[in-house]
Amino acid sequence: MQPTDRFALIAVTSQGGVVHLVSDAVIATCDAGRYVAACGATFIPAAMTEPDGTDDCPLCRARQPQLPQARGQRR
Ligand SMILES: [Zn+2]
C-alpha cells in the first residue's frame, strides 16, 4: 500500500534514531514489524521504551513541513 494524502502521517522513530513519517493506514497493516515511510524507506521502529528520535528524515519532512520537528532539530 502506498501512503497518500488521504491518510494522516505519524512521526515514528526508527531503530537508527531517524524520525520518518508513516501513514496511519501503513501502521494499521504493518507487516512483520516493518513500516514503509512516506519517503519510501522500509524500517523497523525503535522500541517504545527508547527516547524519541532527534533527526528528521529530510525526504519525509519535505512532505509534511508543518509537523513539529524532532527534538534535536528544534531551535
Ligand atoms: Zn523518511
N, CA, C, O and the ligand as a Tripos MOL2 file, in Angstrom:
@<TRIPOS>MOLECULE
protein
  301   299    76     0     0
PROTEIN
NO_CHARGES

@<TRIPOS>ATOM
      1 N           0.8460   -1.1930    0.0000 N.3       1 MET1
      2 CA          0.0000    0.0000    0.0000 C.3       1 MET1
      3 C           0.8760    1.2360    0.0000 C.2       1 MET1
      4 O           1.8300    1.3240    0.7720 O.2       1 MET1
      5 N           0.5640    2.1750   -0.8460 N.am      2 GLN2
      6 CA          1.3110    3.4210   -0.9130 C.3       2 GLN2
      7 C           0.6380    4.4710   -0.0410 C.2       2 GLN2
      8 O          -0.5840    4.6150   -0.0880 O.2       2 GLN2
      9 N           1.4160    5.2130    0.7600 N.am      3 PRO3
     10 CA          0.8130    6.2750    1.5450 C.3       3 PRO3
     11 C           0.2850    7.3740    0.6170 C.2       3 PRO3
     12 O           0.9110    7.6960   -0.3920 O.2       3 PRO3
     13 N          -0.8330    7.9260    0.9570 N.am      4 THR4
     14 CA         -1.4010    9.0190    0.1680 C.3       4 THR4
     15 C          -1.7830   10.1420    1.1070 C.2       4 THR4
     16 O          -1.6880   10.0120    2.3280 O.2       4 THR4
     17 N          -2.2120   11.2370    0.5270 N.am      5 ASP5
     18 CA         -2.6200   12.3820    1.3390 C.3       5 ASP5
     19 C          -3.9430   12.1350    2.0340 C.2       5 ASP5
     20 O          -4.3520   12.9420    2.8690 O.2       5 ASP5
     21 N          -4.6320   11.0360    1.7130 N.am      6 ARG6
     22 CA         -5.9060   10.7430    2.3640 C.3       6 ARG6
     23 C          -5.7030   10.2850    3.7960 C.2       6 ARG6
     24 O          -6.6430   10.2930    4.5900 O.2       6 ARG6
     25 N          -4.4980    9.8890    4.1290 N.am      7 PHE7
     26 CA         -4.2300    9.3460    5.4450 C.3       7 PHE7
     27 C          -3.3810   10.3100    6.2630 C.2       7 PHE7
     28 O          -2.5910   11.0840    5.7240 O.2       7 PHE7
     29 N          -3.5620   10.2440    7.5600 N.am      8 ALA8
     30 CA         -2.7270   11.0500    8.4520 C.3       8 ALA8
     31 C          -1.3200   10.4700    8.4800 C.2       8 ALA8
     32 O          -1.1460    9.2510    8.4690 O.2       8 ALA8
     33 N          -0.3170   11.3440    8.5150 N.am      9 LEU9
     34 CA          1.0680   10.8970    8.6530 C.3       9 LEU9
     35 C           1.4920   11.0630   10.1050 C.2       9 LEU9
     36 O           1.2480   12.0970   10.7260 O.2       9 LEU9
     37 N           2.1300   10.0270   10.6330 N.am     10 ILE10
     38 CA          2.5210    9.9850   12.0340 C.3      10 ILE10
     39 C           4.0400    9.8650   12.1010 C.2      10 ILE10
     40 O           4.6300    9.0650   11.3740 O.2      10 ILE10
     41 N           4.6750   10.6490   12.9620 N.am     11 ALA11
     42 CA          6.1270   10.5890   13.1390 C.3      11 ALA11
     43 C           6.4800    9.3350   13.9330 C.2      11 ALA11
     44 O           5.9650    9.1160   15.0290 O.2      11 ALA11
     45 N           7.3720    8.5100   13.3610 N.am     12 VAL12
     46 CA          7.7990    7.2670   14.0110 C.3      12 VAL12
     47 C           9.3260    7.2250   13.9940 C.2      12 VAL12
     48 O           9.9410    7.4130   12.9440 O.2      12 VAL12
     49 N           9.9310    6.9820   15.1400 N.am     13 THR13
     50 CA         11.3840    6.8770   15.2450 C.3      13 THR13
     51 C          11.8370    5.4860   14.8240 C.2      13 THR13
     52 O          11.3040    4.4800   15.2930 O.2      13 THR13
     53 N          12.8260    5.4370   13.9320 N.am     14 SER14
     54 CA         13.3820    4.1480   13.5060 C.3      14 SER14
     55 C          14.4260    3.6770   14.5100 C.2      14 SER14
     56 O          14.8190    4.4300   15.4020 O.2      14 SER14
     57 N          14.8740    2.4350   14.3680 N.am     15 GLN15
     58 CA         15.9000    1.9130   15.2680 C.3      15 GLN15
     59 C          17.1890    2.7080   15.1670 C.2      15 GLN15
     60 O          17.9690    2.7370   16.1190 O.2      15 GLN15
     61 N          17.4300    3.3510   14.0360 N.am     16 GLY16
     62 CA         18.6210    4.1820   13.8820 C.3      16 GLY16
     63 C          18.4700    5.5730   14.4590 C.2      16 GLY16
     64 O          19.4260    6.3490   14.4470 O.2      16 GLY16
     65 N          17.2840    5.9100   14.9670 N.am     17 GLY17
     66 CA         17.0530    7.2070   15.5890 C.3      17 GLY17
     67 C          16.5140    8.2730   14.6480 C.2      17 GLY17
     68 O          16.2720    9.4030   15.0720 O.2      17 GLY17
     69 N          16.3240    7.9310   13.3750 N.am     18 VAL18
     70 CA         15.7740    8.8880   12.4140 C.3      18 VAL18
     71 C          14.2550    8.8590   12.5110 C.2      18 VAL18
     72 O          13.6530    7.7910   12.6220 O.2      18 VAL18
     73 N          13.6360   10.0440   12.4690 N.am     19 VAL19
     74 CA         12.1790   10.1500   12.5600 C.3      19 VAL19
     75 C          11.6020   10.2060   11.1460 C.2      19 VAL19
     76 O          11.8210   11.1700   10.4120 O.2      19 VAL19
     77 N          10.8580    9.1540   10.7730 N.am     20 HIS20
     78 CA         10.1670    9.1050    9.4870 C.3      20 HIS20
     79 C           8.6910    9.3800    9.7170 C.2      20 HIS20
     80 O           8.1990    9.2940   10.8420 O.2      20 HIS20
     81 N           7.9960    9.7090    8.6470 N.am     21 LEU21
     82 CA          6.5450    9.8530    8.6870 C.3      21 LEU21
     83 C           5.9170    8.6320    8.0400 C.2      21 LEU21
     84 O           6.3110    8.2100    6.9540 O.2      21 LEU21
     85 N           4.9270    8.0710    8.7340 N.am     22 VAL22
     86 CA          4.2630    6.8560    8.2800 C.3      22 VAL22
     87 C           2.7600    7.1090    8.3040 C.2      22 VAL22
     88 O           2.2390    7.6880    9.2570 O.2      22 VAL22
     89 N           2.0620    6.6730    7.2490 N.am     23 SER23
     90 CA          0.6090    6.8670    7.2440 C.3      23 SER23
     91 C          -0.0470    5.9270    8.2410 C.2      23 SER23
     92 O           0.4550    4.8370    8.5150 O.2      23 SER23
     93 N          -1.1670    6.3650    8.7730 N.am     24 ASP24
     94 CA         -1.8720    5.5170    9.7340 C.3      24 ASP24
     95 C          -2.3390    4.2200    9.0890 C.2      24 ASP24
     96 O          -2.4560    3.2000    9.7690 O.2      24 ASP24
     97 N          -2.6070    4.2450    7.7910 N.am     25 ALA25
     98 CA         -3.0180    3.0250    7.1070 C.3      25 ALA25
     99 C          -1.8840    2.0030    7.0660 C.2      25 ALA25
    100 O          -2.1260    0.8030    7.1940 O.2      25 ALA25
    101 N          -0.6440    2.4750    6.8850 N.am     26 VAL26
    102 CA          0.5080    1.5700    6.8740 C.3      26 VAL26
    103 C           0.7060    0.9650    8.2660 C.2      26 VAL26
    104 O           0.9930   -0.2250    8.3980 O.2      26 VAL26
    105 N           0.5520    1.7870    9.2910 N.am     27 ILE27
    106 CA          0.7140    1.2760   10.6550 C.3      27 ILE27
    107 C          -0.3530    0.2210   10.9500 C.2      27 ILE27
    108 O          -0.0750   -0.7910   11.5940 O.2      27 ILE27
    109 N          -1.5690    0.4660   10.4760 N.am     28 ALA28
    110 CA         -2.6600   -0.4720   10.7320 C.3      28 ALA28
    111 C          -2.4470   -1.8060   10.0350 C.2      28 ALA28
    112 O          -2.9500   -2.8320   10.4930 O.2      28 ALA28
    113 N          -1.7090   -1.8040    8.9350 N.am     29 THR29
    114 CA         -1.4990   -3.0400    8.1700 C.3      29 THR29
    115 C          -0.0450   -3.4690    8.2250 C.2      29 THR29
    116 O           0.4330   -4.1410    7.3110 O.2      29 THR29
    117 N           0.6660   -3.0950    9.2740 N.am     30 CYS30
    118 CA          2.0900   -3.3870    9.4320 C.3      30 CYS30
    119 C           2.3870   -4.8660    9.1750 C.2      30 CYS30
    120 O           1.6970   -5.7500    9.6820 O.2      30 CYS30
    121 N           3.4330   -5.1160    8.3730 N.am     31 ASP31
    122 CA          3.8060   -6.4740    8.0160 C.3      31 ASP31
    123 C           5.1630   -6.8080    8.6340 C.2      31 ASP31
    124 O           6.1600   -6.1560    8.3270 O.2      31 ASP31
    125 N           5.2050   -7.7930    9.4800 N.am     32 ALA32
    126 CA          6.4440   -8.2980   10.0800 C.3      32 ALA32
    127 C           7.2060   -7.2180   10.8470 C.2      32 ALA32
    128 O           8.4350   -7.2580   10.9170 O.2      32 ALA32
    129 N           6.4880   -6.2560   11.4200 N.am     33 GLY33
    130 CA          7.1260   -5.2570   12.2620 C.3      33 GLY33
    131 C           7.8560   -4.1650   11.5220 C.2      33 GLY33
    132 O           8.5360   -3.3510   12.1470 O.2      33 GLY33
    133 N           7.7370   -4.1200   10.2080 N.am     34 ARG34
    134 CA          8.4140   -3.0920    9.4140 C.3      34 ARG34
    135 C           7.3910   -2.1020    8.8850 C.2      34 ARG34
    136 O           6.2800   -2.4780    8.5100 O.2      34 ARG34
    137 N           7.7760   -0.8350    8.8610 N.am     35 TYR35
    138 CA          6.9340    0.2140    8.3040 C.3      35 TYR35
    139 C           7.5520    0.7230    7.0140 C.2      35 TYR35
    140 O           8.7730    0.7230    6.8590 O.2      35 TYR35
    141 N           6.7070    1.1550    6.0900 N.am     36 VAL36
    142 CA          7.1640    1.8620    4.8910 C.3      36 VAL36
    143 C           6.8420    3.3370    5.1150 C.2      36 VAL36
    144 O           5.6800    3.7180    5.2590 O.2      36 VAL36
    145 N           7.8860    4.1550    5.1420 N.am     37 ALA37
    146 CA          7.7240    5.5850    5.4100 C.3      37 ALA37
    147 C           7.2210    6.3190    4.1700 C.2      37 ALA37
    148 O           7.2160    5.7750    3.0660 O.2      37 ALA37
    149 N           6.8000    7.5610    4.3750 N.am     38 ALA38
    150 CA          6.3380    8.3980    3.2650 C.3      38 ALA38
    151 C           7.4360    8.5900    2.2250 C.2      38 ALA38
    152 O           7.1350    8.8000    1.0500 O.2      38 ALA38
    153 N           8.7020    8.5210    2.6310 N.am     39 CYS39
    154 CA          9.8270    8.6880    1.7090 C.3      39 CYS39
    155 C          10.1290    7.4120    0.9290 C.2      39 CYS39
    156 O          10.9350    7.4350   -0.0020 O.2      39 CYS39
    157 N           9.4900    6.2950    1.2990 N.am     40 GLY40
    158 CA          9.7260    5.0270    0.6180 C.3      40 GLY40
    159 C          10.6520    4.0950    1.3840 C.2      40 GLY40
    160 O          10.7840    2.9250    1.0220 O.2      40 GLY40
    161 N          11.2930    4.5860    2.4290 N.am     41 ALA41
    162 CA         12.2030    3.7420    3.2130 C.3      41 ALA41
    163 C          11.4020    2.7080    4.0050 C.2      41 ALA41
    164 O          10.3380    3.0150    4.5420 O.2      41 ALA41
    165 N          11.9180    1.4920    4.0720 N.am     42 THR42
    166 CA         11.3520    0.4620    4.9270 C.3      42 THR42
    167 C          12.2390    0.3730    6.1590 C.2      42 THR42
    168 O          13.4580    0.2410    6.0470 O.2      42 THR42
    169 N          11.6210    0.4460    7.3390 N.am     43 PHE43
    170 CA         12.4280    0.4550    8.5570 C.3      43 PHE43
    171 C          11.7120   -0.2630    9.6820 C.2      43 PHE43
    172 O          10.5010   -0.4830    9.6360 O.2      43 PHE43
    173 N          12.4890   -0.6250   10.6980 N.am     44 ILE44
    174 CA         11.9440   -1.2220   11.9160 C.3      44 ILE44
    175 C          11.8540   -0.1110   12.9460 C.2      44 ILE44
    176 O          12.8540    0.5580   13.2080 O.2      44 ILE44
    177 N          10.6940    0.1040   13.5340 N.am     45 PRO45
    178 CA         10.5630    1.1790   14.5210 C.3      45 PRO45
    179 C          11.3510    0.8680   15.7870 C.2      45 PRO45
    180 O          11.5230   -0.2910   16.1650 O.2      45 PRO45
    181 N          11.8240    1.9290   16.4320 N.am     46 ALA46
    182 CA         12.5160    1.7760   17.7150 C.3      46 ALA46
    183 C          11.5330    1.2760   18.7570 C.2      46 ALA46
    184 O          10.3240    1.4740   18.6290 O.2      46 ALA46
    185 N          12.0510    0.6340   19.7770 N.am     47 ALA47
    186 CA         11.1990    0.1820   20.8780 C.3      47 ALA47
    187 C          10.5220    1.3780   21.5200 C.2      47 ALA47
    188 O          11.0880    2.4690   21.5720 O.2      47 ALA47
    189 N           9.3080    1.1690   22.0080 N.am     48 MET48
    190 CA          8.5700    2.2770   22.6170 C.3      48 MET48
    191 C           9.2410    2.7920   23.8800 C.2      48 MET48
    192 O           8.9320    3.8900   24.3420 O.2      48 MET48
    193 N          10.1610    2.0060   24.4450 N.am     49 THR49
    194 CA         10.8780    2.4450   25.6370 C.3      49 THR49
    195 C          12.0860    3.3130   25.2860 C.2      49 THR49
    196 O          12.6950    3.9130   26.1720 O.2      49 THR49
    197 N          12.4390    3.3830   23.9880 N.am     50 GLU50
    198 CA         13.5660    4.2120   23.5720 C.3      50 GLU50
    199 C          13.1320    5.6800   23.5390 C.2      50 GLU50
    200 O          11.9510    5.9660   23.3420 O.2      50 GLU50
    201 N          14.0670    6.6090   23.7280 N.am     51 PRO51
    202 CA         13.7030    8.0280   23.6060 C.3      51 PRO51
    203 C          13.3410    8.3670   22.1580 C.2      51 PRO51
    204 O          13.7600    7.6820   21.2260 O.2      51 PRO51
    205 N          12.5520    9.4400   21.9850 N.am     52 ASP52
    206 CA         12.1910    9.8810   20.6370 C.3      52 ASP52
    207 C          13.4440   10.2010   19.8390 C.2      52 ASP52
    208 O          14.4570   10.6200   20.3980 O.2      52 ASP52
    209 N          13.3690   10.0020   18.5210 N.am     53 GLY53
    210 CA         14.4910   10.3210   17.6480 C.3      53 GLY53
    211 C          14.7670   11.8120   17.6350 C.2      53 GLY53
    212 O          13.9000   12.6170   17.9740 O.2      53 GLY53
    213 N          15.9740   12.1720   17.2440 N.am     54 THR54
    214 CA         16.3680   13.5790   17.2400 C.3      54 THR54
    215 C          16.6510   14.1030   15.8410 C.2      54 THR54
    216 O          16.9250   15.2920   15.6770 O.2      54 THR54
    217 N          16.5920   13.2420   14.8270 N.am     55 ASP55
    218 CA         16.8830   13.6750   13.4600 C.3      55 ASP55
    219 C          15.7180   13.3180   12.5480 C.2      55 ASP55
    220 O          15.3570   12.1480   12.4170 O.2      55 ASP55
    221 N          15.1310   14.3340   11.9190 N.am     56 ASP56
    222 CA         14.0600   14.0910   10.9650 C.3      56 ASP56
    223 C          14.6260   13.5870    9.6480 C.2      56 ASP56
    224 O          15.6900   14.0240    9.2110 O.2      56 ASP56
    225 N          13.9070   12.6660    9.0190 N.am     57 CYS57
    226 CA         14.2300   12.2600    7.6510 C.3      57 CYS57
    227 C          13.8970   13.4490    6.7410 C.2      57 CYS57
    228 O          12.7480   13.8910    6.7270 O.2      57 CYS57
    229 N          14.8540   13.9740    5.9880 N.am     58 PRO58
    230 CA         14.5760   15.1640    5.1660 C.3      58 PRO58
    231 C          13.5540   14.9020    4.0660 C.2      58 PRO58
    232 O          12.8220   15.8140    3.6810 O.2      58 PRO58
    233 N          13.4910   13.6870    3.5560 N.am     59 LEU59
    234 CA         12.5240   13.3810    2.4940 C.3      59 LEU59
    235 C          11.1070   13.3340    3.0500 C.2      59 LEU59
    236 O          10.1740   13.8230    2.4140 O.2      59 LEU59
    237 N          10.9410   12.7490    4.2320 N.am     60 CYS60
    238 CA          9.6210   12.7490    4.8730 C.3      60 CYS60
    239 C           9.2480   14.1730    5.2770 C.2      60 CYS60
    240 O           8.1010   14.5860    5.1080 O.2      60 CYS60
    241 N          10.1990   14.9140    5.8040 N.am     61 ARG61
    242 CA          9.9420   16.2860    6.2580 C.3      61 ARG61
    243 C           9.4650   17.1580    5.0970 C.2      61 ARG61
    244 O           8.6070   18.0200    5.2860 O.2      61 ARG61
    245 N          10.0050   16.9470    3.9200 N.am     62 ALA62
    246 CA          9.6020   17.7380    2.7660 C.3      62 ALA62
    247 C           8.1310   17.5130    2.4230 C.2      62 ALA62
    248 O           7.4890   18.3830    1.8330 O.2      62 ALA62
    249 N           7.5990   16.3520    2.7890 N.am     63 ARG63
    250 CA          6.1840   16.0540    2.5130 C.3      63 ARG63
    251 C           5.2530   16.7090    3.5170 C.2      63 ARG63
    252 O           4.1080   17.0150    3.1850 O.2      63 ARG63
    253 N           5.7200   16.9300    4.7390 N.am     64 GLN64
    254 CA          4.8680   17.4790    5.7990 C.3      64 GLN64
    255 C           5.6590   18.5060    6.6060 C.2      64 GLN64
    256 O           5.9560   18.2520    7.7740 O.2      64 GLN64
    257 N           6.0110   19.6550    6.0290 N.am     65 PRO65
    258 CA          6.8450   20.6270    6.7500 C.3      65 PRO65
    259 C           6.1600   21.2520    7.9540 C.2      65 PRO65
    260 O           6.8360   21.8370    8.8000 O.2      65 PRO65
    261 N           4.8330   21.1480    8.0590 N.am     66 GLN66
    262 CA          4.1330   21.7910    9.1670 C.3      66 GLN66
    263 C           4.1630   20.9690   10.4470 C.2      66 GLN66
    264 O           3.7940   21.4800   11.5050 O.2      66 GLN66
    265 N           4.5910   19.7100   10.3840 N.am     67 LEU67
    266 CA          4.6310   18.9000   11.5980 C.3      67 LEU67
    267 C           5.7580   19.3810   12.5090 C.2      67 LEU67
    268 O           6.7690   19.8940   12.0300 O.2      67 LEU67
    269 N           5.5840   19.2160   13.8240 N.am     68 PRO68
    270 CA          6.6690   19.5980   14.7400 C.3      68 PRO68
    271 C           7.9420   18.8350   14.4120 C.2      68 PRO68
    272 O           7.8990   17.6560   14.0600 O.2      68 PRO68
    273 N           9.0820   19.5200   14.5320 N.am     69 GLN69
    274 CA         10.3460   18.8810   14.2320 C.3      69 GLN69
    275 C          10.7880   17.9890   15.3770 C.2      69 GLN69
    276 O          10.3290   18.1340   16.5100 O.2      69 GLN69
    277 N          11.6950   17.0570   15.0620 N.am     70 ALA70
    278 CA         12.2720   16.2020   16.0840 C.3      70 ALA70
    279 C          12.9900   17.0720   17.1060 C.2      70 ALA70
    280 O          13.4400   18.1720   16.7850 O.2      70 ALA70
    281 N          13.0960   16.5830   18.3310 N.am     71 ARG71
    282 CA         13.6290   17.3930   19.4210 C.3      71 ARG71
    283 C          15.0260   17.9300   19.1490 C.2      71 ARG71
    284 O          15.3350   19.0620   19.5250 O.2      71 ARG71
    285 N          15.8700   17.1420   18.5070 N.am     72 GLY72
    286 CA         17.2420   17.5730   18.2780 C.3      72 GLY72
    287 C          17.3800   18.6750   17.2430 C.2      72 GLY72
    288 O          18.4400   19.2900   17.1290 O.2      72 GLY72
    289 N          16.2940   18.9350   16.4700 N.am     73 GLN73
    290 CA         16.3800   19.9190   15.4110 C.3      73 GLN73
    291 C          15.6210   21.2040   15.7380 C.2      73 GLN73
    292 O          15.5930   22.1340   14.9320 O.2      73 GLN73
    293 N          15.0060   21.2530   16.9250 N.am     74 ARG74
    294 CA         14.2850   22.4780   17.3050 C.3      74 ARG74
    295 C          15.2740   23.5720   17.6750 C.2      74 ARG74
    296 O          16.3620   23.3130   18.1880 O.2      74 ARG74
    297 N          14.8650   24.7890   17.4020 N.am     75 ARG75
    298 CA         15.7300   25.9220   17.7500 C.3      75 ARG75
    299 C          14.9780   26.8820   18.6300 C.2      75 ARG75
    300 O          15.5270   27.9060   19.0360 O.2      75 ARG75
    301 ZN         11.6560    9.1330    5.6380 Zn       76 ZN76
@<TRIPOS>BOND
     1     1     2 1
     2     2     3 1
     3     3     4 2
     4     3     5 am
     5     5     6 1
     6     6     7 1
     7     7     8 2
     8     7     9 am
     9     9    10 1
    10    10    11 1
    11    11    12 2
    12    11    13 am
    13    13    14 1
    14    14    15 1
    15    15    16 2
    16    15    17 am
    17    17    18 1
    18    18    19 1
    19    19    20 2
    20    19    21 am
    21    21    22 1
    22    22    23 1
    23    23    24 2
    24    23    25 am
    25    25    26 1
    26    26    27 1
    27    27    28 2
    28    27    29 am
    29    29    30 1
    30    30    31 1
    31    31    32 2
    32    31    33 am
    33    33    34 1
    34    34    35 1
    35    35    36 2
    36    35    37 am
    37    37    38 1
    38    38    39 1
    39    39    40 2
    40    39    41 am
    41    41    42 1
    42    42    43 1
    43    43    44 2
    44    43    45 am
    45    45    46 1
    46    46    47 1
    47    47    48 2
    48    47    49 am
    49    49    50 1
    50    50    51 1
    51    51    52 2
    52    51    53 am
    53    53    54 1
    54    54    55 1
    55    55    56 2
    56    55    57 am
    57    57    58 1
    58    58    59 1
    59    59    60 2
    60    59    61 am
    61    61    62 1
    62    62    63 1
    63    63    64 2
    64    63    65 am
    65    65    66 1
    66    66    67 1
    67    67    68 2
    68    67    69 am
    69    69    70 1
    70    70    71 1
    71    71    72 2
    72    71    73 am
    73    73    74 1
    74    74    75 1
    75    75    76 2
    76    75    77 am
    77    77    78 1
    78    78    79 1
    79    79    80 2
    80    79    81 am
    81    81    82 1
    82    82    83 1
    83    83    84 2
    84    83    85 am
    85    85    86 1
    86    86    87 1
    87    87    88 2
    88    87    89 am
    89    89    90 1
    90    90    91 1
    91    91    92 2
    92    91    93 am
    93    93    94 1
    94    94    95 1
    95    95    96 2
    96    95    97 am
    97    97    98 1
    98    98    99 1
    99    99   100 2
   100    99   101 am
   101   101   102 1
   102   102   103 1
   103   103   104 2
   104   103   105 am
   105   105   106 1
   106   106   107 1
   107   107   108 2
   108   107   109 am
   109   109   110 1
   110   110   111 1
   111   111   112 2
   112   111   113 am
   113   113   114 1
   114   114   115 1
   115   115   116 2
   116   115   117 am
   117   117   118 1
   118   118   119 1
   119   119   120 2
   120   119   121 am
   121   121   122 1
   122   122   123 1
   123   123   124 2
   124   123   125 am
   125   125   126 1
   126   126   127 1
   127   127   128 2
   128   127   129 am
   129   129   130 1
   130   130   131 1
   131   131   132 2
   132   131   133 am
   133   133   134 1
   134   134   135 1
   135   135   136 2
   136   135   137 am
   137   137   138 1
   138   138   139 1
   139   139   140 2
   140   139   141 am
   141   141   142 1
   142   142   143 1
   143   143   144 2
   144   143   145 am
   145   145   146 1
   146   146   147 1
   147   147   148 2
   148   147   149 am
   149   149   150 1
   150   150   151 1
   151   151   152 2
   152   151   153 am
   153   153   154 1
   154   154   155 1
   155   155   156 2
   156   155   157 am
   157   157   158 1
   158   158   159 1
   159   159   160 2
   160   159   161 am
   161   161   162 1
   162   162   163 1
   163   163   164 2
   164   163   165 am
   165   165   166 1
   166   166   167 1
   167   167   168 2
   168   167   169 am
   169   169   170 1
   170   170   171 1
   171   171   172 2
   172   171   173 am
   173   173   174 1
   174   174   175 1
   175   175   176 2
   176   175   177 am
   177   177   178 1
   178   178   179 1
   179   179   180 2
   180   179   181 am
   181   181   182 1
   182   182   183 1
   183   183   184 2
   184   183   185 am
   185   185   186 1
   186   186   187 1
   187   187   188 2
   188   187   189 am
   189   189   190 1
   190   190   191 1
   191   191   192 2
   192   191   193 am
   193   193   194 1
   194   194   195 1
   195   195   196 2
   196   195   197 am
   197   197   198 1
   198   198   199 1
   199   199   200 2
   200   199   201 am
   201   201   202 1
   202   202   203 1
   203   203   204 2
   204   203   205 am
   205   205   206 1
   206   206   207 1
   207   207   208 2
   208   207   209 am
   209   209   210 1
   210   210   211 1
   211   211   212 2
   212   211   213 am
   213   213   214 1
   214   214   215 1
   215   215   216 2
   216   215   217 am
   217   217   218 1
   218   218   219 1
   219   219   220 2
   220   219   221 am
   221   221   222 1
   222   222   223 1
   223   223   224 2
   224   223   225 am
   225   225   226 1
   226   226   227 1
   227   227   228 2
   228   227   229 am
   229   229   230 1
   230   230   231 1
   231   231   232 2
   232   231   233 am
   233   233   234 1
   234   234   235 1
   235   235   236 2
   236   235   237 am
   237   237   238 1
   238   238   239 1
   239   239   240 2
   240   239   241 am
   241   241   242 1
   242   242   243 1
   243   243   244 2
   244   243   245 am
   245   245   246 1
   246   246   247 1
   247   247   248 2
   248   247   249 am
   249   249   250 1
   250   250   251 1
   251   251   252 2
   252   251   253 am
   253   253   254 1
   254   254   255 1
   255   255   256 2
   256   255   257 am
   257   257   258 1
   258   258   259 1
   259   259   260 2
   260   259   261 am
   261   261   262 1
   262   262   263 1
   263   263   264 2
   264   263   265 am
   265   265   266 1
   266   266   267 1
   267   267   268 2
   268   267   269 am
   269   269   270 1
   270   270   271 1
   271   271   272 2
   272   271   273 am
   273   273   274 1
   274   274   275 1
   275   275   276 2
   276   275   277 am
   277   277   278 1
   278   278   279 1
   279   279   280 2
   280   279   281 am
   281   281   282 1
   282   282   283 1
   283   283   284 2
   284   283   285 am
   285   285   286 1
   286   286   287 1
   287   287   288 2
   288   287   289 am
   289   289   290 1
   290   290   291 1
   291   291   292 2
   292   291   293 am
   293   293   294 1
   294   294   295 1
   295   295   296 2
   296   295   297 am
   297   297   298 1
   298   298   299 1
   299   299   300 2
@<TRIPOS>SUBSTRUCTURE
     1 MET1         2 RESIDUE 1 A MET
     2 GLN2         6 RESIDUE 1 A GLN
     3 PRO3        10 RESIDUE 1 A PRO
     4 THR4        14 RESIDUE 1 A THR
     5 ASP5        18 RESIDUE 1 A ASP
     6 ARG6        22 RESIDUE 1 A ARG
     7 PHE7        26 RESIDUE 1 A PHE
     8 ALA8        30 RESIDUE 1 A ALA
     9 LEU9        34 RESIDUE 1 A LEU
    10 ILE10       38 RESIDUE 1 A ILE
    11 ALA11       42 RESIDUE 1 A ALA
    12 VAL12       46 RESIDUE 1 A VAL
    13 THR13       50 RESIDUE 1 A THR
    14 SER14       54 RESIDUE 1 A SER
    15 GLN15       58 RESIDUE 1 A GLN
    16 GLY16       62 RESIDUE 1 A GLY
    17 GLY17       66 RESIDUE 1 A GLY
    18 VAL18       70 RESIDUE 1 A VAL
    19 VAL19       74 RESIDUE 1 A VAL
    20 HIS20       78 RESIDUE 1 A HIS
    21 LEU21       82 RESIDUE 1 A LEU
    22 VAL22       86 RESIDUE 1 A VAL
    23 SER23       90 RESIDUE 1 A SER
    24 ASP24       94 RESIDUE 1 A ASP
    25 ALA25       98 RESIDUE 1 A ALA
    26 VAL26      102 RESIDUE 1 A VAL
    27 ILE27      106 RESIDUE 1 A ILE
    28 ALA28      110 RESIDUE 1 A ALA
    29 THR29      114 RESIDUE 1 A THR
    30 CYS30      118 RESIDUE 1 A CYS
    31 ASP31      122 RESIDUE 1 A ASP
    32 ALA32      126 RESIDUE 1 A ALA
    33 GLY33      130 RESIDUE 1 A GLY
    34 ARG34      134 RESIDUE 1 A ARG
    35 TYR35      138 RESIDUE 1 A TYR
    36 VAL36      142 RESIDUE 1 A VAL
    37 ALA37      146 RESIDUE 1 A ALA
    38 ALA38      150 RESIDUE 1 A ALA
    39 CYS39      154 RESIDUE 1 A CYS
    40 GLY40      158 RESIDUE 1 A GLY
    41 ALA41      162 RESIDUE 1 A ALA
    42 THR42      166 RESIDUE 1 A THR
    43 PHE43      170 RESIDUE 1 A PHE
    44 ILE44      174 RESIDUE 1 A ILE
    45 PRO45      178 RESIDUE 1 A PRO
    46 ALA46      182 RESIDUE 1 A ALA
    47 ALA47      186 RESIDUE 1 A ALA
    48 MET48      190 RESIDUE 1 A MET
    49 THR49      194 RESIDUE 1 A THR
    50 GLU50      198 RESIDUE 1 A GLU
    51 PRO51      202 RESIDUE 1 A PRO
    52 ASP52      206 RESIDUE 1 A ASP
    53 GLY53      210 RESIDUE 1 A GLY
    54 THR54      214 RESIDUE 1 A THR
    55 ASP55      218 RESIDUE 1 A ASP
    56 ASP56      222 RESIDUE 1 A ASP
    57 CYS57      226 RESIDUE 1 A CYS
    58 PRO58      230 RESIDUE 1 A PRO
    59 LEU59      234 RESIDUE 1 A LEU
    60 CYS60      238 RESIDUE 1 A CYS
    61 ARG61      242 RESIDUE 1 A ARG
    62 ALA62      246 RESIDUE 1 A ALA
    63 ARG63      250 RESIDUE 1 A ARG
    64 GLN64      254 RESIDUE 1 A GLN
    65 PRO65      258 RESIDUE 1 A PRO
    66 GLN66      262 RESIDUE 1 A GLN
    67 LEU67      266 RESIDUE 1 A LEU
    68 PRO68      270 RESIDUE 1 A PRO
    69 GLN69      274 RESIDUE 1 A GLN
    70 ALA70      278 RESIDUE 1 A ALA
    71 ARG71      282 RESIDUE 1 A ARG
    72 GLY72      286 RESIDUE 1 A GLY
    73 GLN73      290 RESIDUE 1 A GLN
    74 ARG74      294 RESIDUE 1 A ARG
    75 ARG75      298 RESIDUE 1 A ARG
    76 ZN76       301 GROUP 0 **** ****
